[in-house]
């Protein structure tokens, strides 16, 4: 954990300090070694919150995009269960930064617990995921600059995130790599929408700065439902135009040939 209570105040770990865990209220000690990010640690056991994962630079980088008062917030459910949310905005949106593997049951539990939650997933943890993702985008239908319709999304994205009921933002890093089909001009997260547009997955590239500022203001990052409706209307229009062209072709084939009269 980055924060513990010292004399009732949220404090970061510093050498020699002893704090109180905001969740279980047990003493925690400051771990200030040269290798890992300075943090607070429970005595004896690794952590009191089984949902907590050891933090990486990636976690900290993301959390620090948000005000300190919003980071590591203890969230209570009605039946007294408590967990520490990575970021919780004053309007109640929880943003969880997920680096390690999370199975589907576990993910569902957390979504049910937090309710108003979005995920930001470290897409670079497994090397092959990034390439698979961009390969899927290559064979998708692109709409404008930022929207991609993917027909076989299970081939392109980690399986454990496909059935998510809330938006998932994949972070595949800010640097272009050789062979990338889409040069990244400014840092983006790739949002997989929970709803499908006529069985196609919708992925939207969102500027990281916009994601953070919209979340901070309490605005939706974008209107996913409106986007899906527009895409579905477009698919229907294309399908009916194709059908009309096909029907016309069939009619022309059936028409008896007329020979010129002499
Ligand atoms: Zn604790």
py3Dmol code that shows the C-alpha trace and the ligand (Angstrom):
import py3Dmol

protein = """\
ATOM      1  CA  UNK A   1       0.000   0.000   0.000  1.00  0.00           C
ATOM      2  CA  UNK A   2       1.103   3.502  -0.678  1.00  0.00           C
ATOM      3  CA  UNK A   3      -0.849   5.138   2.147  1.00  0.00           C
ATOM      4  CA  UNK A   4      -1.324   4.308   5.813  1.00  0.00           C
ATOM      5  CA  UNK A   5      -2.600   6.376   8.706  1.00  0.00           C
ATOM      6  CA  UNK A   6       0.023   8.020  10.886  1.00  0.00           C
ATOM      7  CA  UNK A   7      -1.476  10.071  13.710  1.00  0.00           C
ATOM      8  CA  UNK A   8      -4.763  10.008  11.835  1.00  0.00           C
ATOM      9  CA  UNK A   9      -3.270  11.385   8.583  1.00  0.00           C
ATOM     10  CA  UNK A  10      -2.717   9.542   5.317  1.00  0.00           C
ATOM     11  CA  UNK A  11       1.041   9.261   4.888  1.00  0.00           C
ATOM     12  CA  UNK A  12       3.379   7.636   2.429  1.00  0.00           C
ATOM     13  CA  UNK A  13       5.968   5.180   3.747  1.00  0.00           C
ATOM     14  CA  UNK A  14       9.158   6.743   5.077  1.00  0.00           C
ATOM     15  CA  UNK A  15      12.038   4.938   6.806  1.00  0.00           C
ATOM     16  CA  UNK A  16      11.263   4.110  10.430  1.00  0.00           C
ATOM     17  CA  UNK A  17       7.583   5.077  10.371  1.00  0.00           C
ATOM     18  CA  UNK A  18       4.849   2.836  11.749  1.00  0.00           C
ATOM     19  CA  UNK A  19       1.327   3.344  10.464  1.00  0.00           C
ATOM     20  CA  UNK A  20      -2.154   1.922  10.722  1.00  0.00           C
ATOM     21  CA  UNK A  21      -3.786   0.068   7.838  1.00  0.00           C
ATOM     22  CA  UNK A  22      -6.901   2.014   6.779  1.00  0.00           C
ATOM     23  CA  UNK A  23      -8.728  -1.248   6.090  1.00  0.00           C
ATOM     24  CA  UNK A  24      -8.015  -3.615   8.992  1.00  0.00           C
ATOM     25  CA  UNK A  25      -6.612  -0.997  11.415  1.00  0.00           C
ATOM     26  CA  UNK A  26      -3.616  -3.211  12.253  1.00  0.00           C
ATOM     27  CA  UNK A  27      -0.098  -1.728  12.418  1.00  0.00           C
ATOM     28  CA  UNK A  28       1.843  -1.608   9.146  1.00  0.00           C
ATOM     29  CA  UNK A  29       5.537  -0.986   8.721  1.00  0.00           C
ATOM     30  CA  UNK A  30       7.293   1.224   6.208  1.00  0.00           C
ATOM     31  CA  UNK A  31       9.264  -0.815   3.669  1.00  0.00           C
ATOM     32  CA  UNK A  32      11.823   1.540   2.190  1.00  0.00           C
ATOM     33  CA  UNK A  33      14.314  -0.642   0.368  1.00  0.00           C
ATOM     34  CA  UNK A  34      16.373   0.186  -2.701  1.00  0.00           C
ATOM     35  CA  UNK A  35      14.623  -2.214  -5.075  1.00  0.00           C
ATOM     36  CA  UNK A  36      10.894  -1.851  -4.724  1.00  0.00           C
ATOM     37  CA  UNK A  37       8.751   1.253  -4.577  1.00  0.00           C
ATOM     38  CA  UNK A  38       8.508   2.426  -0.961  1.00  0.00           C
ATOM     39  CA  UNK A  39       5.320   1.040   0.544  1.00  0.00           C
ATOM     40  CA  UNK A  40       3.548  -0.068   3.691  1.00  0.00           C
ATOM     41  CA  UNK A  41       3.432  -3.694   4.638  1.00  0.00           C
ATOM     42  CA  UNK A  42       1.498  -5.723   7.220  1.00  0.00           C
ATOM     43  CA  UNK A  43       3.556  -7.592   9.767  1.00  0.00           C
ATOM     44  CA  UNK A  44       3.849 -11.287   9.139  1.00  0.00           C
ATOM     45  CA  UNK A  45       1.240 -11.670   6.446  1.00  0.00           C
ATOM     46  CA  UNK A  46       1.572 -10.240   2.983  1.00  0.00           C
ATOM     47  CA  UNK A  47      -1.614  -8.221   2.970  1.00  0.00           C
ATOM     48  CA  UNK A  48      -4.961  -8.064   4.701  1.00  0.00           C
ATOM     49  CA  UNK A  49      -6.900  -7.508   1.470  1.00  0.00           C
ATOM     50  CA  UNK A  50      -6.826 -10.609  -0.714  1.00  0.00           C
ATOM     51  CA  UNK A  51      -7.813  -8.426  -3.667  1.00  0.00           C
ATOM     52  CA  UNK A  52      -4.642  -6.379  -3.341  1.00  0.00           C
ATOM     53  CA  UNK A  53      -1.871  -7.141  -5.813  1.00  0.00           C
ATOM     54  CA  UNK A  54       1.788  -6.186  -5.363  1.00  0.00           C
ATOM     55  CA  UNK A  55       2.237  -2.834  -7.038  1.00  0.00           C
ATOM     56  CA  UNK A  56       4.389  -2.199 -10.062  1.00  0.00           C
ATOM     57  CA  UNK A  57       5.658   1.066 -11.493  1.00  0.00           C
ATOM     58  CA  UNK A  58       2.793   0.719 -13.946  1.00  0.00           C
ATOM     59  CA  UNK A  59       0.247   0.859 -11.076  1.00  0.00           C
ATOM     60  CA  UNK A  60       1.886   3.840  -9.484  1.00  0.00           C
ATOM     61  CA  UNK A  61       2.165   5.696 -12.775  1.00  0.00           C
ATOM     62  CA  UNK A  62      -1.559   5.327 -13.311  1.00  0.00           C
ATOM     63  CA  UNK A  63      -2.616   6.103  -9.750  1.00  0.00           C
ATOM     64  CA  UNK A  64      -0.513   9.260  -9.787  1.00  0.00           C
ATOM     65  CA  UNK A  65      -2.547  10.631 -12.653  1.00  0.00           C
ATOM     66  CA  UNK A  66      -5.285  11.140 -10.049  1.00  0.00           C
ATOM     67  CA  UNK A  67      -5.313  13.290  -6.904  1.00  0.00           C
ATOM     68  CA  UNK A  68      -3.740  11.622  -3.870  1.00  0.00           C
ATOM     69  CA  UNK A  69      -6.993  11.848  -1.905  1.00  0.00           C
ATOM     70  CA  UNK A  70      -8.667   9.578  -4.441  1.00  0.00           C
ATOM     71  CA  UNK A  71      -6.066   6.826  -4.284  1.00  0.00           C
ATOM     72  CA  UNK A  72      -6.398   3.698  -2.154  1.00  0.00           C
ATOM     73  CA  UNK A  73      -9.864   4.349  -0.842  1.00  0.00           C
ATOM     74  CA  UNK A  74     -11.523   1.816   1.446  1.00  0.00           C
ATOM     75  CA  UNK A  75     -14.856   0.875  -0.088  1.00  0.00           C
ATOM     76  CA  UNK A  76     -17.559  -0.707   2.137  1.00  0.00           C
ATOM     77  CA  UNK A  77     -20.443  -2.870   1.034  1.00  0.00           C
ATOM     78  CA  UNK A  78     -23.735  -2.936   2.930  1.00  0.00           C
ATOM     79  CA  UNK A  79     -22.834  -6.215   4.629  1.00  0.00           C
ATOM     80  CA  UNK A  80     -19.568  -4.830   6.001  1.00  0.00           C
ATOM     81  CA  UNK A  81     -17.129  -6.222   3.442  1.00  0.00           C
ATOM     82  CA  UNK A  82     -14.215  -3.844   2.845  1.00  0.00           C
ATOM     83  CA  UNK A  83     -11.686  -3.551   0.052  1.00  0.00           C
ATOM     84  CA  UNK A  84      -9.195  -0.948  -1.009  1.00  0.00           C
ATOM     85  CA  UNK A  85     -10.022   0.600  -4.394  1.00  0.00           C
ATOM     86  CA  UNK A  86      -7.026   1.772  -6.435  1.00  0.00           C
ATOM     87  CA  UNK A  87      -8.804   5.020  -7.286  1.00  0.00           C
ATOM     88  CA  UNK A  88     -12.256   6.176  -6.268  1.00  0.00           C
ATOM     89  CA  UNK A  89     -13.488   9.519  -7.534  1.00  0.00           C
ATOM     90  CA  UNK A  90     -15.631  11.797  -5.338  1.00  0.00           C
ATOM     91  CA  UNK A  91     -18.588  10.817  -7.535  1.00  0.00           C
ATOM     92  CA  UNK A  92     -18.044   7.170  -6.652  1.00  0.00           C
ATOM     93  CA  UNK A  93     -16.441   5.774  -9.812  1.00  0.00           C
ATOM     94  CA  UNK A  94     -13.883   3.102  -8.953  1.00  0.00           C
ATOM     95  CA  UNK A  95     -10.937   2.662 -11.331  1.00  0.00           C
ATOM     96  CA  UNK A  96      -9.028  -0.564 -10.836  1.00  0.00           C
ATOM     97  CA  UNK A  97      -5.615  -1.022 -12.406  1.00  0.00           C
ATOM     98  CA  UNK A  98      -5.052  -4.689 -13.117  1.00  0.00           C
ATOM     99  CA  UNK A  99      -1.629  -6.038 -13.915  1.00  0.00           C
ATOM    100  CA  UNK A 100      -1.801  -9.698 -12.929  1.00  0.00           C
ATOM    101  CA  UNK A 101      -4.162 -12.378 -14.249  1.00  0.00           C
ATOM    102  CA  UNK A 102      -7.693 -12.202 -12.878  1.00  0.00           C
ATOM    103  CA  UNK A 103     -10.077 -15.061 -13.512  1.00  0.00           C
ATOM    104  CA  UNK A 104     -13.620 -14.403 -14.590  1.00  0.00           C
ATOM    105  CA  UNK A 105     -15.326 -15.387 -11.300  1.00  0.00           C
ATOM    106  CA  UNK A 106     -12.986 -13.148  -9.353  1.00  0.00           C
ATOM    107  CA  UNK A 107     -13.556 -10.274 -11.747  1.00  0.00           C
ATOM    108  CA  UNK A 108     -17.344 -10.694 -11.460  1.00  0.00           C
ATOM    109  CA  UNK A 109     -17.097 -10.567  -7.652  1.00  0.00           C
ATOM    110  CA  UNK A 110     -15.233  -7.294  -7.783  1.00  0.00           C
ATOM    111  CA  UNK A 111     -17.631  -5.760 -10.265  1.00  0.00           C
ATOM    112  CA  UNK A 112     -20.563  -6.788  -8.061  1.00  0.00           C
ATOM    113  CA  UNK A 113     -18.807  -5.329  -5.014  1.00  0.00           C
ATOM    114  CA  UNK A 114     -17.839  -1.962  -6.505  1.00  0.00           C
ATOM    115  CA  UNK A 115     -20.752  -1.689  -8.977  1.00  0.00           C
ATOM    116  CA  UNK A 116     -19.591   1.606 -10.496  1.00  0.00           C
ATOM    117  CA  UNK A 117     -16.239   0.442 -11.802  1.00  0.00           C
ATOM    118  CA  UNK A 118     -14.046   0.460 -14.904  1.00  0.00           C
ATOM    119  CA  UNK A 119     -10.886  -1.564 -15.450  1.00  0.00           C
ATOM    120  CA  UNK A 120      -7.545  -0.433 -16.776  1.00  0.00           C
ATOM    121  CA  UNK A 121      -5.550  -3.508 -17.782  1.00  0.00           C
ATOM    122  CA  UNK A 122      -1.815  -3.748 -18.291  1.00  0.00           C
ATOM    123  CA  UNK A 123      -1.770  -5.164 -21.809  1.00  0.00           C
ATOM    124  CA  UNK A 124       1.994  -5.544 -21.840  1.00  0.00           C
ATOM    125  CA  UNK A 125       2.228  -8.160 -19.108  1.00  0.00           C
ATOM    126  CA  UNK A 126       2.126 -11.017 -21.608  1.00  0.00           C
ATOM    127  CA  UNK A 127       4.230 -10.268 -24.621  1.00  0.00           C
ATOM    128  CA  UNK A 128       1.986 -11.997 -27.145  1.00  0.00           C
ATOM    129  CA  UNK A 129      -1.156 -10.076 -26.128  1.00  0.00           C
ATOM    130  CA  UNK A 130      -0.032  -6.834 -27.728  1.00  0.00           C
ATOM    131  CA  UNK A 131       0.716  -8.420 -31.099  1.00  0.00           C
ATOM    132  CA  UNK A 132      -2.523 -10.425 -31.083  1.00  0.00           C
ATOM    133  CA  UNK A 133      -4.450  -7.268 -30.315  1.00  0.00           C
ATOM    134  CA  UNK A 134      -2.949  -5.267 -33.174  1.00  0.00           C
ATOM    135  CA  UNK A 135      -3.396  -8.215 -35.543  1.00  0.00           C
ATOM    136  CA  UNK A 136      -7.095  -8.227 -34.644  1.00  0.00           C
ATOM    137  CA  UNK A 137      -7.311  -4.488 -35.315  1.00  0.00           C
ATOM    138  CA  UNK A 138      -5.678  -5.001 -38.686  1.00  0.00           C
ATOM    139  CA  UNK A 139      -8.503  -7.284 -39.781  1.00  0.00           C
ATOM    140  CA  UNK A 140     -11.222  -5.130 -38.224  1.00  0.00           C
ATOM    141  CA  UNK A 141     -13.360  -2.513 -39.905  1.00  0.00           C
ATOM    142  CA  UNK A 142     -12.160   0.924 -38.918  1.00  0.00           C
ATOM    143  CA  UNK A 143     -14.621   3.759 -38.540  1.00  0.00           C
ATOM    144  CA  UNK A 144     -12.962   7.160 -38.483  1.00  0.00           C
ATOM    145  CA  UNK A 145      -9.688   7.364 -36.608  1.00  0.00           C
ATOM    146  CA  UNK A 146     -10.565   5.753 -33.367  1.00  0.00           C
ATOM    147  CA  UNK A 147     -13.285   3.109 -33.652  1.00  0.00           C
ATOM    148  CA  UNK A 148     -12.687  -0.489 -34.671  1.00  0.00           C
ATOM    149  CA  UNK A 149     -15.280  -3.208 -35.284  1.00  0.00           C
ATOM    150  CA  UNK A 150     -13.790  -6.606 -34.557  1.00  0.00           C
ATOM    151  CA  UNK A 151     -15.611  -9.728 -35.710  1.00  0.00           C
ATOM    152  CA  UNK A 152     -13.457 -12.354 -33.977  1.00  0.00           C
ATOM    153  CA  UNK A 153     -12.514 -10.560 -30.810  1.00  0.00           C
ATOM    154  CA  UNK A 154     -11.696 -13.791 -28.947  1.00  0.00           C
ATOM    155  CA  UNK A 155      -8.665 -14.134 -31.206  1.00  0.00           C
ATOM    156  CA  UNK A 156      -7.438 -10.663 -30.369  1.00  0.00           C
ATOM    157  CA  UNK A 157      -8.039  -9.989 -26.697  1.00  0.00           C
ATOM    158  CA  UNK A 158      -7.302 -11.880 -23.492  1.00  0.00           C
ATOM    159  CA  UNK A 159     -10.223 -14.234 -22.923  1.00  0.00           C
ATOM    160  CA  UNK A 160     -10.703 -13.305 -19.275  1.00  0.00           C
ATOM    161  CA  UNK A 161     -11.823  -9.784 -20.231  1.00  0.00           C
ATOM    162  CA  UNK A 162     -14.210 -10.525 -23.078  1.00  0.00           C
ATOM    163  CA  UNK A 163     -17.404 -10.973 -21.094  1.00  0.00           C
ATOM    164  CA  UNK A 164     -16.857  -7.928 -18.909  1.00  0.00           C
ATOM    165  CA  UNK A 165     -20.033  -6.034 -18.053  1.00  0.00           C
ATOM    166  CA  UNK A 166     -18.203  -2.702 -17.746  1.00  0.00           C
ATOM    167  CA  UNK A 167     -15.720  -0.897 -20.025  1.00  0.00           C
ATOM    168  CA  UNK A 168     -12.189  -2.311 -20.024  1.00  0.00           C
ATOM    169  CA  UNK A 169      -9.342  -0.011 -21.018  1.00  0.00           C
ATOM    170  CA  UNK A 170      -6.267  -1.857 -22.251  1.00  0.00           C
ATOM    171  CA  UNK A 171      -2.954  -0.103 -21.911  1.00  0.00           C
ATOM    172  CA  UNK A 172      -0.502  -1.443 -24.479  1.00  0.00           C
ATOM    173  CA  UNK A 173       2.103   1.194 -23.698  1.00  0.00           C
ATOM    174  CA  UNK A 174       2.882   4.523 -25.306  1.00  0.00           C
ATOM    175  CA  UNK A 175       5.707   3.499 -27.605  1.00  0.00           C
ATOM    176  CA  UNK A 176       5.390   2.251 -31.139  1.00  0.00           C
ATOM    177  CA  UNK A 177       6.957  -1.106 -31.843  1.00  0.00           C
ATOM    178  CA  UNK A 178       8.249  -2.398 -35.167  1.00  0.00           C
ATOM    179  CA  UNK A 179       5.421  -3.824 -37.255  1.00  0.00           C
ATOM    180  CA  UNK A 180       2.638  -1.919 -35.459  1.00  0.00           C
ATOM    181  CA  UNK A 181      -0.153  -1.415 -37.993  1.00  0.00           C
ATOM    182  CA  UNK A 182      -1.388   1.777 -36.329  1.00  0.00           C
ATOM    183  CA  UNK A 183       1.252   4.313 -35.344  1.00  0.00           C
ATOM    184  CA  UNK A 184       0.448   5.742 -31.931  1.00  0.00           C
ATOM    185  CA  UNK A 185       0.600   9.516 -32.193  1.00  0.00           C
ATOM    186  CA  UNK A 186      -0.288  10.298 -28.594  1.00  0.00           C
ATOM    187  CA  UNK A 187      -0.712   7.903 -25.644  1.00  0.00           C
ATOM    188  CA  UNK A 188      -4.004   6.027 -25.780  1.00  0.00           C
ATOM    189  CA  UNK A 189      -5.949   3.349 -23.974  1.00  0.00           C
ATOM    190  CA  UNK A 190      -8.005   0.916 -26.030  1.00  0.00           C
ATOM    191  CA  UNK A 191     -11.512   0.568 -24.667  1.00  0.00           C
ATOM    192  CA  UNK A 192     -13.455  -2.647 -25.179  1.00  0.00           C
ATOM    193  CA  UNK A 193     -17.133  -1.809 -24.784  1.00  0.00           C
ATOM    194  CA  UNK A 194     -19.295  -4.220 -22.794  1.00  0.00           C
ATOM    195  CA  UNK A 195     -22.005  -4.245 -25.472  1.00  0.00           C
ATOM    196  CA  UNK A 196     -21.520  -5.745 -28.916  1.00  0.00           C
ATOM    197  CA  UNK A 197     -22.758  -4.111 -32.115  1.00  0.00           C
ATOM    198  CA  UNK A 198     -24.527  -6.980 -33.886  1.00  0.00           C
ATOM    199  CA  UNK A 199     -22.054  -9.544 -32.583  1.00  0.00           C
ATOM    200  CA  UNK A 200     -19.025  -7.407 -33.401  1.00  0.00           C
ATOM    201  CA  UNK A 201     -16.845  -6.136 -30.591  1.00  0.00           C
ATOM    202  CA  UNK A 202     -16.300  -2.391 -30.508  1.00  0.00           C
ATOM    203  CA  UNK A 203     -12.890  -1.057 -29.570  1.00  0.00           C
ATOM    204  CA  UNK A 204     -12.301   2.651 -29.198  1.00  0.00           C
ATOM    205  CA  UNK A 205      -8.912   4.342 -28.935  1.00  0.00           C
ATOM    206  CA  UNK A 206      -9.125   6.977 -26.223  1.00  0.00           C
ATOM    207  CA  UNK A 207      -6.514   9.552 -25.482  1.00  0.00           C
ATOM    208  CA  UNK A 208      -5.114   8.874 -22.004  1.00  0.00           C
ATOM    209  CA  UNK A 209      -5.310  12.547 -21.085  1.00  0.00           C
ATOM    210  CA  UNK A 210      -8.975  12.608 -22.043  1.00  0.00           C
ATOM    211  CA  UNK A 211      -9.673   9.394 -20.099  1.00  0.00           C
ATOM    212  CA  UNK A 212      -8.140  10.903 -16.968  1.00  0.00           C
ATOM    213  CA  UNK A 213      -9.685  14.365 -17.270  1.00  0.00           C
ATOM    214  CA  UNK A 214     -13.187  13.041 -18.051  1.00  0.00           C
ATOM    215  CA  UNK A 215     -12.971  10.612 -15.097  1.00  0.00           C
ATOM    216  CA  UNK A 216     -11.793  13.453 -12.885  1.00  0.00           C
ATOM    217  CA  UNK A 217     -14.684  15.685 -13.937  1.00  0.00           C
ATOM    218  CA  UNK A 218     -17.121  12.821 -13.402  1.00  0.00           C
ATOM    219  CA  UNK A 219     -18.117  12.855 -17.077  1.00  0.00           C
ATOM    220  CA  UNK A 220     -18.467   9.679 -19.065  1.00  0.00           C
ATOM    221  CA  UNK A 221     -15.324   9.178 -21.129  1.00  0.00           C
ATOM    222  CA  UNK A 222     -17.627   8.794 -24.132  1.00  0.00           C
ATOM    223  CA  UNK A 223     -21.174   7.682 -24.821  1.00  0.00           C
ATOM    224  CA  UNK A 224     -20.776   3.972 -25.587  1.00  0.00           C
ATOM    225  CA  UNK A 225     -24.484   3.282 -26.044  1.00  0.00           C
ATOM    226  CA  UNK A 226     -24.909   6.110 -28.526  1.00  0.00           C
ATOM    227  CA  UNK A 227     -21.866   4.893 -30.428  1.00  0.00           C
ATOM    228  CA  UNK A 228     -23.200   1.308 -30.582  1.00  0.00           C
ATOM    229  CA  UNK A 229     -26.630   2.488 -31.791  1.00  0.00           C
ATOM    230  CA  UNK A 230     -24.991   4.551 -34.560  1.00  0.00           C
ATOM    231  CA  UNK A 231     -22.815   1.604 -35.599  1.00  0.00           C
ATOM    232  CA  UNK A 232     -25.806  -0.762 -35.633  1.00  0.00           C
ATOM    233  CA  UNK A 233     -27.809   1.681 -37.750  1.00  0.00           C
ATOM    234  CA  UNK A 234     -24.868   1.885 -40.154  1.00  0.00           C
ATOM    235  CA  UNK A 235     -24.574  -1.924 -40.353  1.00  0.00           C
ATOM    236  CA  UNK A 236     -28.316  -2.177 -41.074  1.00  0.00           C
ATOM    237  CA  UNK A 237     -28.063   0.476 -43.779  1.00  0.00           C
ATOM    238  CA  UNK A 238     -25.173  -1.351 -45.436  1.00  0.00           C
ATOM    239  CA  UNK A 239     -26.964  -4.672 -45.196  1.00  0.00           C
ATOM    240  CA  UNK A 240     -30.140  -3.330 -46.786  1.00  0.00           C
ATOM    241  CA  UNK A 241     -28.142  -1.610 -49.552  1.00  0.00           C
ATOM    242  CA  UNK A 242     -26.335  -4.887 -50.221  1.00  0.00           C
ATOM    243  CA  UNK A 243     -29.628  -6.768 -50.209  1.00  0.00           C
ATOM    244  CA  UNK A 244     -31.204  -4.277 -52.626  1.00  0.00           C
ATOM    245  CA  UNK A 245     -28.227  -4.613 -54.969  1.00  0.00           C
ATOM    246  CA  UNK A 246     -28.462  -8.399 -54.774  1.00  0.00           C
ATOM    247  CA  UNK A 247     -32.230  -8.391 -55.432  1.00  0.00           C
ATOM    248  CA  UNK A 248     -31.757  -6.100 -58.408  1.00  0.00           C
ATOM    249  CA  UNK A 249     -29.128  -8.424 -59.811  1.00  0.00           C
ATOM    250  CA  UNK A 250     -31.469 -11.412 -59.423  1.00  0.00           C
ATOM    251  CA  UNK A 251     -34.282  -9.536 -61.182  1.00  0.00           C
ATOM    252  CA  UNK A 252     -32.025  -8.608 -64.076  1.00  0.00           C
ATOM    253  CA  UNK A 253     -30.965 -12.231 -64.457  1.00  0.00           C
ATOM    254  CA  UNK A 254     -34.600 -13.396 -64.690  1.00  0.00           C
ATOM    255  CA  UNK A 255     -35.711 -10.789 -67.189  1.00  0.00           C
ATOM    256  CA  UNK A 256     -36.203 -12.371 -70.645  1.00  0.00           C
ATOM    257  CA  UNK A 257     -33.641 -11.215 -73.114  1.00  0.00           C
ATOM    258  CA  UNK A 258     -34.796  -8.722 -75.631  1.00  0.00           C
ATOM    259  CA  UNK A 259     -33.358  -8.976 -79.082  1.00  0.00           C
ATOM    260  CA  UNK A 260     -33.147  -5.997 -81.285  1.00  0.00           C
ATOM    261  CA  UNK A 261     -35.773  -5.971 -83.998  1.00  0.00           C
ATOM    262  CA  UNK A 262     -34.771  -5.455 -87.544  1.00  0.00           C
TER     263      UNK A 262
END
"""
ligand_1 = """\
1
ZN
Zn -4.849 -4.195 6.716
"""
view = py3Dmol.view(width=600, height=400)
view.addModel(protein, "pdb")
view.setStyle({"model": 0}, {"cartoon": {"style": "trace"}})
view.addModel(ligand_1, "xyz")
view.setStyle({"model": 1}, {"stick": {}})
view.zoomTo()
view.show()
